Amino acid sequence: MRQNNEYASVMRIGRVCEFSPEKHAARVLFPDIPGKISDWLPLLTPNSHADKSEHYVDVDEHVVCLMSGQGDEFGVILGSFYDGKNEPPFQTGNAHTLTYADGTMIQYDRASSTLSVHCVKDITIETDNGVKVKAGNDVEIEALNEVRIKAGVHIKLEAPRIDLN
Protein backbone atom coordinates (compact mmCIF):
# COMPACT_ATOMS: atom_id res chain seq x y z
CA MET A 1 0.00 0.00 0.00
CA ARG A 2 1.36 3.41 -0.95
CA GLN A 3 1.79 6.01 1.76
CA ASN A 4 -0.14 9.27 1.36
CA ASN A 5 3.00 11.38 1.56
CA GLU A 6 4.64 13.67 -1.02
CA TYR A 7 8.01 12.04 -0.24
CA ALA A 8 6.90 8.47 -0.83
CA SER A 9 9.25 6.54 -3.10
CA VAL A 10 7.78 7.34 -6.47
CA MET A 11 8.53 8.05 -10.10
CA ARG A 12 7.64 11.69 -10.76
CA ILE A 13 7.35 13.77 -13.92
CA GLY A 14 8.41 17.39 -13.89
CA ARG A 15 10.08 20.18 -15.84
CA VAL A 16 13.70 21.26 -15.46
CA CYS A 17 13.81 24.77 -14.01
CA GLU A 18 17.58 25.01 -13.45
CA PHE A 19 20.60 23.04 -14.64
CA SER A 20 24.19 22.95 -13.35
CA PRO A 21 26.83 21.44 -15.68
CA GLU A 22 29.34 21.46 -12.82
CA LYS A 23 27.07 19.30 -10.65
CA HIS A 24 25.65 17.37 -13.62
CA ALA A 25 22.36 17.94 -11.84
CA ALA A 26 19.12 19.85 -12.25
CA ARG A 27 16.34 21.25 -10.12
CA VAL A 28 12.91 20.11 -11.21
CA LEU A 29 9.48 21.73 -10.83
CA PHE A 30 6.79 19.16 -10.08
CA PRO A 31 3.45 20.53 -11.35
CA ASP A 32 1.32 18.20 -9.23
CA ILE A 33 2.44 20.10 -6.10
CA PRO A 34 2.17 23.88 -6.76
CA GLY A 35 5.49 25.64 -6.19
CA LYS A 36 7.31 22.37 -5.43
CA ILE A 37 10.90 22.49 -6.73
CA SER A 38 13.32 19.68 -6.00
CA ASP A 39 16.77 20.02 -4.56
CA TRP A 40 19.62 19.32 -7.02
CA LEU A 41 18.95 15.92 -8.59
CA PRO A 42 21.79 14.17 -10.46
CA LEU A 43 21.24 13.01 -14.04
CA LEU A 44 21.53 9.28 -14.52
CA THR A 45 24.53 8.52 -16.74
CA PRO A 46 25.99 5.26 -18.11
CA ASN A 47 29.47 5.85 -16.67
CA SER A 48 30.96 8.07 -13.96
CA HIS A 49 34.14 6.37 -12.71
CA ALA A 50 37.10 5.35 -14.93
CA ASP A 51 35.07 5.86 -18.12
CA LYS A 52 32.84 8.91 -18.03
CA SER A 53 29.89 10.10 -20.08
CA GLU A 54 28.18 13.44 -19.99
CA HIS A 55 24.87 14.71 -21.33
CA TYR A 56 22.60 17.57 -20.43
CA VAL A 57 18.97 18.51 -20.09
CA ASP A 58 17.56 21.87 -21.09
CA VAL A 59 15.54 24.22 -18.93
CA ASP A 60 11.80 23.53 -19.55
CA GLU A 61 12.53 19.95 -20.68
CA HIS A 62 10.17 17.28 -19.32
CA VAL A 63 12.02 14.70 -17.21
CA VAL A 64 11.20 11.53 -15.28
CA CYS A 65 12.61 11.42 -11.74
CA LEU A 66 12.87 8.56 -9.31
CA MET A 67 12.54 9.84 -5.76
CA SER A 68 13.88 7.71 -2.91
CA GLY A 69 11.19 8.42 -0.35
CA GLN A 70 13.64 10.27 1.92
CA GLY A 71 12.84 13.83 0.82
CA ASP A 72 13.15 15.91 -2.32
CA GLU A 73 16.94 15.95 -2.09
CA PHE A 74 17.17 12.17 -2.53
CA GLY A 75 16.40 11.23 -6.08
CA VAL A 76 17.78 10.99 -9.58
CA ILE A 77 16.70 12.19 -13.02
CA LEU A 78 16.22 9.08 -15.14
CA GLY A 79 15.91 10.96 -18.43
CA SER A 80 13.65 13.01 -20.62
CA PHE A 81 10.93 12.01 -23.07
CA TYR A 82 9.11 13.26 -26.15
CA ASP A 83 6.03 15.03 -24.86
CA GLY A 84 3.91 15.75 -27.95
CA LYS A 85 5.28 19.29 -28.41
CA ASN A 86 8.75 17.85 -29.10
CA GLU A 87 8.77 14.96 -31.55
CA PRO A 88 11.51 12.46 -32.43
CA PRO A 89 13.47 13.89 -35.38
CA PHE A 90 13.24 10.96 -37.84
CA GLN A 91 10.66 8.45 -36.55
CA THR A 92 11.89 5.60 -38.79
CA GLY A 93 12.40 3.01 -36.05
CA ASN A 94 15.76 2.14 -37.64
CA ALA A 95 18.01 5.08 -36.82
CA HIS A 96 19.99 5.90 -33.68
CA THR A 97 20.37 9.67 -33.92
CA LEU A 98 21.92 12.46 -31.88
CA THR A 99 20.65 15.84 -33.06
CA TYR A 100 21.98 19.02 -31.46
CA ALA A 101 20.33 22.43 -31.23
CA ASP A 102 22.77 23.97 -33.76
CA GLY A 103 21.84 21.39 -36.44
CA THR A 104 24.79 19.02 -35.95
CA MET A 105 23.72 15.38 -36.31
CA ILE A 106 25.25 11.93 -35.86
CA GLN A 107 23.11 9.06 -37.12
CA TYR A 108 23.47 5.32 -37.58
CA ASP A 109 20.79 3.76 -39.76
CA ARG A 110 20.65 0.03 -39.11
CA ALA A 111 18.37 -0.59 -42.10
CA SER A 112 21.03 0.66 -44.54
CA SER A 113 24.06 0.05 -42.26
CA THR A 114 25.25 3.62 -42.80
CA LEU A 115 26.80 6.08 -40.38
CA SER A 116 26.27 9.77 -41.17
CA VAL A 117 27.82 12.80 -39.51
CA HIS A 118 26.74 16.32 -40.35
CA CYS A 119 28.53 19.08 -38.46
CA VAL A 120 27.74 22.78 -38.95
CA LYS A 121 31.33 23.80 -38.10
CA ASP A 122 34.77 22.15 -38.01
CA ILE A 123 35.52 18.53 -37.08
CA THR A 124 38.82 17.77 -35.36
CA ILE A 125 40.24 14.27 -34.96
CA GLU A 126 43.36 13.99 -32.81
CA THR A 127 45.30 10.97 -31.64
CA ASP A 128 48.53 10.35 -29.74
CA ASN A 129 49.26 7.58 -32.24
CA GLY A 130 48.40 6.84 -35.89
CA VAL A 131 45.19 7.13 -37.87
CA LYS A 132 44.18 4.46 -40.38
CA VAL A 133 41.30 4.75 -42.81
CA LYS A 134 40.50 1.52 -44.64
CA ALA A 135 37.65 1.16 -47.09
CA GLY A 136 36.31 -1.86 -48.94
CA ASN A 137 35.64 0.43 -51.89
CA ASP A 138 36.47 4.00 -53.02
CA VAL A 139 37.54 6.84 -50.74
CA GLU A 140 36.57 10.32 -51.86
CA ILE A 141 37.73 13.61 -50.36
CA GLU A 142 36.05 16.75 -51.65
CA ALA A 143 36.51 20.33 -50.51
CA LEU A 144 34.95 23.59 -51.66
CA ASN A 145 38.34 25.37 -51.60
CA GLU A 146 41.56 23.43 -51.04
CA VAL A 147 42.82 20.13 -49.65
CA ARG A 148 46.12 20.25 -47.77
CA ILE A 149 48.23 17.26 -46.78
CA LYS A 150 51.17 17.94 -44.49
CA ALA A 151 53.74 15.44 -43.25
CA GLY A 152 56.70 15.86 -40.93
CA VAL A 153 58.97 13.45 -42.90
CA HIS A 154 57.54 12.37 -46.28
CA ILE A 155 54.36 11.56 -48.19
CA LYS A 156 54.10 8.17 -49.85
CA LEU A 157 51.53 7.36 -52.55
CA GLU A 158 51.12 3.76 -53.75
CA ALA A 159 48.90 2.71 -56.64
CA PRO A 160 49.23 0.99 -60.02
CA ARG A 161 48.40 4.38 -61.54
CA ILE A 162 48.56 7.89 -60.04
CA ASP A 163 46.95 10.82 -61.88
CA LEU A 164 48.00 14.34 -60.95
CA ASN A 165 46.73 17.40 -62.76
NULO-859833 format. One record per atom (N, C-alpha, C, O): residue in three letters; x, y, z. Coordinates in steps of 0.1 Angstrom, whole numbers, padded with zeros to 4 digits, always signed. Layout:
BEGIN
ALAXYZ;...
This chain:
BEGIN
MET+0008-0012+0000;MET+0000+0000+0000;MET+0009+0012+0000;MET+0018+0013+0008;ARG+0006+0022-0008;ARG+0014+0034-0009;ARG+0010+0044+0001;ARG-0002+0046+0005;GLN+0020+0050+0007;GLN+0018+0060+0018;GLN+0013+0073+0011;GLN+0017+0076+0000;ASN+0004+0080+0018;ASN-0001+0093+0014;ASN+0008+0103+0018;ASN+0006+0110+0029;ASN+0019+0105+0011;ASN+0030+0114+0016;ASN+0037+0118+0003;ASN+0041+0110-0005;GLU+0040+0132+0002;GLU+0046+0137-0010;GLU+0061+0132-0012;GLU+0066+0133-0023;TYR+0067+0126-0001;TYR+0080+0120-0002;TYR+0080+0105-0004;TYR+0091+0099-0003;ALA+0069+0099-0006;ALA+0069+0085-0008;ALA+0077+0081-0020;ALA+0078+0089-0030;SER+0084+0070-0020;SER+0093+0065-0031;SER+0084+0064-0043;SER+0075+0056-0044;VAL+0087+0073-0053;VAL+0078+0073-0065;VAL+0085+0079-0077;VAL+0095+0086-0076;MET+0081+0075-0089;MET+0085+0081-0101;MET+0077+0093-0103;MET+0065+0092-0103;ARG+0084+0104-0106;ARG+0076+0117-0108;ARG+0080+0123-0121;ARG+0092+0122-0126;ILE+0071+0130-0127;ILE+0073+0138-0139;ILE+0073+0152-0136;ILE+0065+0157-0129;GLY+0083+0159-0141;GLY+0084+0174-0139;GLY+0091+0181-0150;GLY+0094+0175-0161;ARG+0094+0194-0148;ARG+0101+0202-0158;ARG+0113+0207-0152;ARG+0113+0212-0141;VAL+0124+0207-0160;VAL+0137+0213-0155;VAL+0135+0228-0154;VAL+0131+0234-0163;CYS+0139+0233-0142;CYS+0138+0248-0140;CYS+0152+0254-0138;CYS+0154+0266-0139;GLU+0162+0245-0136;GLU+0176+0250-0134;GLU+0185+0238-0137;GLU+0182+0227-0133;PHE+0196+0241-0144;PHE+0206+0230-0146;PHE+0220+0235-0143;PHE+0224+0247-0146;SER+0228+0226-0137;SER+0242+0229-0134;SER+0251+0219-0140;SER+0251+0208-0136;PRO+0259+0224-0151;PRO+0268+0214-0157;PRO+0279+0210-0147;PRO+0284+0198-0148;GLU+0283+0218-0138;GLU+0293+0215-0128;GLU+0289+0203-0119;GLU+0297+0194-0116;LYS+0276+0204-0115;LYS+0271+0193-0106;LYS+0265+0181-0115;LYS+0262+0171-0109;HIS+0264+0183-0128;HIS+0257+0174-0136;HIS+0243+0170-0130;HIS+0239+0159-0128;ALA+0236+0181-0126;ALA+0224+0179-0118;ALA+0214+0191-0122;ALA+0218+0201-0128;ALA+0201+0189-0119;ALA+0191+0199-0122;ALA+0181+0200-0111;ALA+0180+0190-0103;ARG+0175+0211-0110;ARG+0163+0213-0101;ARG+0151+0211-0110;ARG+0150+0216-0121;VAL+0141+0205-0104;VAL+0129+0201-0112;VAL+0117+0206-0105;VAL+0115+0205-0093;LEU+0108+0213-0113;LEU+0095+0217-0108;LEU+0085+0206-0111;LEU+0083+0201-0122;PHE+0078+0202-0100;PHE+0068+0192-0101;PHE+0054+0198-0101;PHE+0050+0204-0091;PRO+0047+0198-0112;PRO+0034+0205-0113;PRO+0023+0200-0105;PRO+0013+0207-0102;ASP+0024+0187-0100;ASP+0013+0182-0092;ASP+0013+0188-0078;ASP+0003+0186-0071;ILE+0024+0194-0074;ILE+0024+0201-0061;ILE+0028+0216-0064;ILE+0040+0218-0066;PRO+0019+0225-0064;PRO+0022+0239-0068;PRO+0034+0244-0060;PRO+0035+0244-0048;GLY+0043+0250-0068;GLY+0055+0256-0062;GLY+0066+0247-0057;GLY+0076+0251-0052;LYS+0064+0234-0059;LYS+0073+0224-0054;LYS+0085+0222-0064;LYS+0083+0218-0075;ILE+0097+0226-0059;ILE+0109+0225-0067;ILE+0119+0216-0060;ILE+0121+0218-0048;SER+0124+0206-0066;SER+0133+0197-0060;SER+0146+0204-0056;SER+0149+0215-0060;ASP+0154+0197-0048;ASP+0168+0200-0046;ASP+0175+0196-0058;ASP+0169+0192-0068;TRP+0188+0197-0059;TRP+0196+0193-0070;TRP+0195+0178-0072;TRP+0199+0171-0062;LEU+0191+0173-0083;LEU+0190+0159-0086;LEU+0200+0156-0097;LEU+0200+0162-0107;PRO+0208+0146-0094;PRO+0218+0142-0105;PRO+0211+0135-0117;PRO+0200+0129-0115;LEU+0217+0137-0128;LEU+0212+0130-0140;LEU+0219+0116-0141;LEU+0231+0115-0139;LEU+0210+0106-0143;LEU+0215+0093-0145;LEU+0224+0093-0158;LEU+0221+0098-0168;THR+0236+0086-0156;THR+0245+0085-0167;THR+0251+0071-0168;THR+0252+0065-0158;PRO+0255+0066-0180;PRO+0260+0053-0181;PRO+0273+0050-0174;PRO+0275+0039-0169;ASN+0282+0060-0173;ASN+0295+0059-0167;ASN+0299+0071-0159;ASN+0296+0082-0163;SER+0305+0069-0147;SER+0310+0081-0140;SER+0322+0078-0132;SER+0325+0085-0122;HIS+0329+0067-0135;HIS+0341+0064-0127;HIS+0354+0064-0136;HIS+0358+0075-0140;ALA+0359+0053-0140;ALA+0371+0053-0149;ALA+0367+0059-0163;ALA+0374+0068-0168;ASP+0357+0053-0169;ASP+0351+0059-0181;ASP+0340+0068-0177;ASP+0333+0066-0167;LYS+0338+0079-0184;LYS+0328+0089-0180;LYS+0320+0093-0192;LYS+0325+0093-0204;SER+0307+0096-0190;SER+0299+0101-0201;SER+0292+0113-0195;SER+0290+0114-0183;GLU+0288+0122-0204;GLU+0282+0134-0200;GLU+0271+0138-0210;GLU+0273+0138-0222;HIS+0260+0142-0205;HIS+0249+0147-0213;HIS+0241+0157-0205;HIS+0243+0158-0193;TYR+0233+0165-0211;TYR+0226+0176-0204;TYR+0211+0175-0207;TYR+0206+0169-0216;VAL+0204+0182-0199;VAL+0190+0185-0201;VAL+0188+0200-0202;VAL+0196+0208-0197;ASP+0178+0204-0209;ASP+0176+0219-0211;ASP+0165+0223-0201;ASP+0157+0216-0197;VAL+0166+0236-0197;VAL+0155+0242-0189;VAL+0142+0241-0197;VAL+0142+0243-0209;ASP+0132+0238-0190;ASP+0118+0235-0196;ASP+0116+0222-0202;ASP+0105+0219-0207;GLU+0126+0213-0201;GLU+0125+0200-0207;GLU+0118+0191-0197;GLU+0121+0191-0185;HIS+0109+0182-0202;HIS+0102+0173-0193;HIS+0111+0162-0189;HIS+0119+0157-0198;VAL+0111+0158-0177;VAL+0120+0147-0172;VAL+0112+0138-0163;VAL+0102+0141-0157;VAL+0117+0125-0162;VAL+0112+0115-0153;VAL+0122+0114-0141;VAL+0134+0112-0144;CYS+0117+0115-0129;CYS+0126+0114-0117;CYS+0122+0102-0109;CYS+0110+0100-0107;LEU+0132+0096-0103;LEU+0129+0086-0093;LEU+0133+0091-0079;LEU+0145+0094-0077;MET+0123+0093-0071;MET+0125+0098-0058;MET+0127+0087-0048;MET+0120+0077-0049;SER+0136+0088-0038;SER+0139+0077-0029;SER+0129+0075-0017;SER+0129+0065-0011;GLY+0121+0085-0015;GLY+0112+0084-0003;GLY+0118+0090+0009;GLY+0112+0090+0020;GLN+0130+0097+0008;GLN+0136+0103+0019;GLN+0137+0118+0018;GLN+0145+0124+0025;GLY+0129+0124+0010;GLY+0128+0138+0008;GLY+0132+0142-0006;GLY+0136+0134-0014;ASP+0129+0155-0009;ASP+0131+0159-0023;ASP+0146+0161-0027;ASP+0149+0163-0039;GLU+0155+0159-0018;GLU+0169+0160-0021;GLU+0175+0146-0024;GLU+0187+0145-0028;PHE+0167+0135-0022;PHE+0172+0122-0025;PHE+0164+0116-0037;PHE+0153+0111-0036;GLY+0170+0117-0049;GLY+0164+0112-0061;GLY+0174+0113-0072;GLY+0185+0118-0070;VAL+0169+0109-0084;VAL+0178+0110-0096;VAL+0169+0112-0108;VAL+0157+0108-0108;ILE+0174+0120-0118;ILE+0167+0122-0130;ILE+0170+0110-0139;ILE+0182+0108-0143;LEU+0160+0103-0143;LEU+0162+0091-0151;LEU+0164+0095-0166;LEU+0171+0088-0173;GLY+0158+0105-0170;GLY+0159+0110-0184;GLY+0147+0118-0188;GLY+0139+0121-0180;SER+0147+0122-0201;SER+0136+0130-0206;SER+0128+0122-0216;SER+0132+0110-0219;PHE+0118+0128-0221;PHE+0109+0120-0231;PHE+0103+0130-0240;PHE+0102+0142-0238;TYR+0098+0124-0252;TYR+0091+0133-0261;TYR+0077+0135-0256;TYR+0070+0125-0252;ASP+0073+0147-0256;ASP+0060+0150-0249;ASP+0049+0155-0257;ASP+0039+0160-0252;GLY+0050+0153-0271;GLY+0039+0157-0280;GLY+0042+0171-0286;GLY+0040+0173-0298;LYS+0048+0180-0278;LYS+0053+0193-0284;LYS+0066+0191-0291;LYS+0069+0197-0301;ASN+0075+0182-0285;ASN+0088+0178-0291;ASN+0086+0164-0296;ASN+0083+0155-0289;GLU+0089+0163-0309;GLU+0088+0150-0316;GLU+0101+0144-0319;GLU+0111+0151-0321;PRO+0103+0131-0320;PRO+0115+0125-0324;PRO+0118+0130-0338;PRO+0109+0131-0347;PRO+0131+0132-0341;PRO+0135+0139-0354;PRO+0132+0131-0366;PRO+0129+0136-0377;PHE+0134+0117-0366;PHE+0132+0110-0378;PHE+0121+0099-0378;PHE+0115+0097-0389;GLN+0118+0094-0367;GLN+0107+0085-0366;GLN+0106+0073-0375;GLN+0096+0069-0380;THR+0118+0067-0379;THR+0119+0056-0388;THR+0119+0043-0380;THR+0115+0032-0386;GLY+0123+0043-0368;GLY+0124+0030-0361;GLY+0137+0023-0363;GLY+0140+0012-0358;ASN+0145+0028-0373;ASN+0158+0021-0376;ASN+0170+0030-0374;ASN+0181+0024-0375;ALA+0169+0042-0370;ALA+0180+0051-0368;ALA+0183+0054-0354;ALA+0174+0058-0346;HIS+0195+0054-0350;HIS+0200+0059-0337;HIS+0206+0073-0340;HIS+0216+0073-0347;THR+0200+0083-0335;THR+0204+0097-0339;THR+0206+0106-0327;THR+0199+0105-0317;LEU+0217+0114-0328;LEU+0219+0125-0319;LEU+0218+0137-0327;LEU+0226+0139-0336;THR+0208+0146-0324;THR+0206+0158-0331;THR+0208+0170-0320;THR+0202+0169-0310;TYR+0217+0179-0324;TYR+0220+0190-0315;TYR+0213+0203-0319;TYR+0209+0204-0331;ALA+0211+0212-0310;ALA+0203+0224-0312;ALA+0209+0232-0324;ALA+0201+0239-0331;ASP+0222+0232-0327;ASP+0228+0240-0338;ASP+0226+0233-0351;ASP+0230+0239-0361;GLY+0220+0221-0352;GLY+0218+0214-0364;GLY+0228+0203-0367;GLY+0227+0195-0377;THR+0238+0201-0358;THR+0248+0190-0359;THR+0241+0177-0357;THR+0232+0176-0348;MET+0244+0167-0365;MET+0237+0154-0363;MET+0247+0142-0365;MET+0255+0142-0374;ILE+0245+0132-0357;ILE+0252+0119-0359;ILE+0242+0109-0359;ILE+0233+0108-0350;GLN+0242+0100-0370;GLN+0231+0091-0371;GLN+0237+0077-0377;GLN+0244+0077-0386;TYR+0232+0066-0370;TYR+0235+0053-0376;TYR+0221+0047-0380;TYR+0212+0046-0372;ASP+0220+0044-0392;ASP+0208+0038-0398;ASP+0210+0023-0399;ASP+0218+0018-0408;ARG+0204+0015-0391;ARG+0206+0000-0391;ARG+0200-0006-0403;ARG+0204-0017-0407;ALA+0190+0000-0409;ALA+0184-0006-0421;ALA+0193-0006-0433;ALA+0194-0015-0441;SER+0201+0005-0434;SER+0210+0007-0445;SER+0225+0004-0441;SER+0234+0005-0449;SER+0227+0002-0428;SER+0241+0000-0423;SER+0250+0012-0426;SER+0262+0010-0429;THR+0245+0024-0425;THR+0253+0036-0428;THR+0254+0045-0416;THR+0244+0047-0408;LEU+0265+0051-0414;LEU+0268+0061-0404;LEU+0270+0074-0411;LEU+0278+0076-0420;SER+0262+0084-0406;SER+0263+0098-0412;SER+0266+0108-0401;SER+0261+0107-0390;VAL+0275+0117-0404;VAL+0278+0128-0395;VAL+0277+0141-0403;VAL+0283+0143-0414;HIS+0269+0150-0398;HIS+0267+0163-0404;HIS+0271+0173-0392;HIS+0264+0174-0382;CYS+0281+0181-0395;CYS+0285+0191-0385;CYS+0285+0205-0391;CYS+0289+0206-0402;VAL+0279+0214-0384;VAL+0277+0228-0389;VAL+0290+0236-0389;VAL+0291+0246-0395;LYS+0300+0231-0381;LYS+0313+0238-0381;LYS+0324+0228-0383;LYS+0322+0217-0389;ASP+0336+0230-0378;ASP+0348+0222-0380;ASP+0347+0208-0372;ASP+0340+0207-0362;ILE+0353+0198-0378;ILE+0355+0185-0371;ILE+0370+0183-0369;ILE+0378+0185-0378;THR+0374+0180-0357;THR+0388+0178-0354;THR+0390+0163-0349;THR+0382+0159-0340;ILE+0399+0156-0354;ILE+0402+0143-0350;ILE+0417+0143-0346;ILE+0426+0146-0354;GLU+0420+0140-0333;GLU+0434+0140-0328;GLU+0437+0127-0321;GLU+0428+0121-0315;THR+0449+0122-0323;THR+0453+0110-0316;THR+0468+0111-0312;THR+0475+0118-0318;ASP+0471+0104-0302;ASP+0485+0103-0297;ASP+0493+0093-0305;ASP+0505+0091-0303;ASN+0486+0086-0314;ASN+0493+0076-0322;ASN+0488+0078-0337;ASN+0486+0089-0341;GLY+0487+0067-0345;GLY+0484+0068-0359;GLY+0469+0069-0362;GLY+0461+0066-0353;VAL+0466+0072-0374;VAL+0452+0071-0379;VAL+0452+0063-0391;VAL+0460+0065-0400;LYS+0443+0053-0392;LYS+0442+0045-0404;LYS+0428+0045-0409;LYS+0418+0043-0401;VAL+0426+0048-0422;VAL+0413+0048-0428;VAL+0414+0036-0438;VAL+0422+0037-0447;LYS+0405+0027-0437;LYS+0405+0015-0446;LYS+0391+0013-0452;LYS+0381+0013-0444;ALA+0390+0013-0465;ALA+0377+0012-0471;ALA+0376-0001-0480;ALA+0386-0004-0486;GLY+0365-0007-0481;GLY+0363-0019-0489;GLY+0360-0014-0504;GLY+0359-0023-0513;ASN+0359-0001-0506;ASN+0356+0004-0519;ASN+0364+0018-0520;ASN+0374+0019-0514;ASP+0358+0027-0528;ASP+0365+0040-0530;ASP+0365+0049-0518;ASP+0357+0047-0509;VAL+0375+0058-0517;VAL+0375+0068-0507;VAL+0375+0081-0515;VAL+0383+0083-0524;GLU+0367+0090-0512;GLU+0366+0103-0519;GLU+0367+0114-0509;GLU+0360+0115-0498;ILE+0376+0124-0512;ILE+0377+0136-0504;ILE+0374+0148-0513;ILE+0380+0149-0523;GLU+0365+0156-0508;GLU+0361+0168-0517;GLU+0360+0180-0508;GLU+0355+0179-0497;ALA+0365+0191-0513;ALA+0365+0203-0505;ALA+0361+0215-0514;ALA+0364+0214-0526;LEU+0354+0224-0509;LEU+0350+0236-0517;LEU+0362+0244-0521;LEU+0362+0249-0532;ASN+0372+0245-0513;ASN+0383+0254-0516;ASN+0396+0245-0518;ASN+0399+0243-0530;GLU+0403+0242-0508;GLU+0416+0234-0510;GLU+0417+0223-0501;GLU+0411+0222-0490;VAL+0425+0213-0505;VAL+0428+0201-0496;VAL+0443+0202-0494;VAL+0451+0203-0503;ARG+0447+0202-0481;ARG+0461+0203-0478;ARG+0465+0190-0471;ARG+0458+0185-0462;ILE+0477+0184-0474;ILE+0482+0173-0468;ILE+0496+0177-0463;ILE+0504+0181-0471;LYS+0499+0175-0450;LYS+0512+0179-0445;LYS+0518+0168-0437;LYS+0511+0161-0429;ALA+0530+0165-0440;ALA+0537+0154-0433;ALA+0551+0160-0427;ALA+0557+0168-0433;GLY+0555+0154-0416;GLY+0567+0159-0409;GLY+0579+0153-0416;GLY+0590+0158-0415;VAL+0578+0141-0423;VAL+0590+0134-0429;VAL+0588+0133-0444;VAL+0595+0139-0452;HIS+0578+0125-0448;HIS+0575+0124-0463;HIS+0561+0119-0465;HIS+0554+0115-0456;ILE+0557+0120-0478;ILE+0544+0116-0482;ILE+0546+0104-0492;ILE+0554+0106-0501;LYS+0539+0093-0490;LYS+0541+0082-0498;LYS+0528+0078-0505;LYS+0517+0077-0498;LEU+0527+0078-0518;LEU+0515+0074-0525;LEU+0518+0060-0532;LEU+0529+0059-0539;GLU+0509+0051-0531;GLU+0511+0038-0537;GLU+0499+0034-0545;GLU+0488+0034-0540;ALA+0500+0031-0558;ALA+0489+0027-0566;ALA+0495+0022-0580;ALA+0506+0027-0584;PRO+0488+0014-0587;PRO+0492+0010-0600;PRO+0493+0022-0610;PRO+0501+0022-0619;ARG+0484+0032-0607;ARG+0484+0044-0615;ARG+0481+0056-0607;ARG+0472+0055-0598;ILE+0488+0067-0608;ILE+0486+0079-0600;ILE+0484+0090-0610;ILE+0493+0093-0619;ASP+0472+0097-0610;ASP+0469+0108-0619;ASP+0471+0121-0611;ASP+0464+0123-0601;LEU+0479+0130-0615;LEU+0480+0143-0609;LEU+0477+0154-0620;LEU+0482+0152-0632;ASN+0469+0164-0617;ASN+0467+0174-0628;ASN+0467+0188-0621;ASN+0466+0198-0628;
